[in-house]
Amino acid sequence: MARLFIAVELPGDIKAALSSFRDEIPGLRWVPPDQIHLTLRFLGDVLPQTCAMLKKNLAAVSFTPFPLTLRGVGHFPPHGHPRVLWVGLEESRALLSLQQQVEAAVVGAGIVPEERGFSPHITLARIKENASSAVARFESVHRALSFPPFNVEEFILFSSVLTPKGAMHRIEETYRCG
């Protein structure tokens, strides 16, 4: 079985800029720069035969290139102790359409539908202990964070292997617009 997820990669300059925040709140588990991405759908463990059907279904997803803009910061859950620190995105109908097509491809391959609604965000860090005041300061300082838009021209099926040093991601398949 493979542990899979589907995501949009970010441009290298945006990944580098987001990684520069690492020193602002020590003690968090920051996402490594090369693994910063926009998850369209996390799948978990998938059987080989289901993976083959999934790849076929994802190849049928059709979209045209569209701009995406990262803007603002926040955390999950929205109330109580923060567990995930994230960067948000400007609303994008094209992104929602792509995600809905990806979800249909996933369900068409026999994978259980996602119960939660799609909440587009870029995970920056995971928070193990109570860092509410540090997160609040970070959000206050970076509330107006914004990057120039970049074009989404592909999405990627990744596999992920959990190791003692963290997850290792590998590209399984890339799906280009068109």
Protein Blocks (a to p, Z undefined) as FASTA:
>chain_A
ZZddddddddfklmmmmmmmmmmmghiacddfklgccdfbdgbjadfklmmmmmmmmmmp
ccdddddddedjddddfedjdfbdcddddddfklmmmmmmmmmmmmmnopacdfbdcddd
ddfbdcfbdcklmmmmmmmmmmmgccdddddfbdcdddddddfkbpcdddfbdcdeZZ
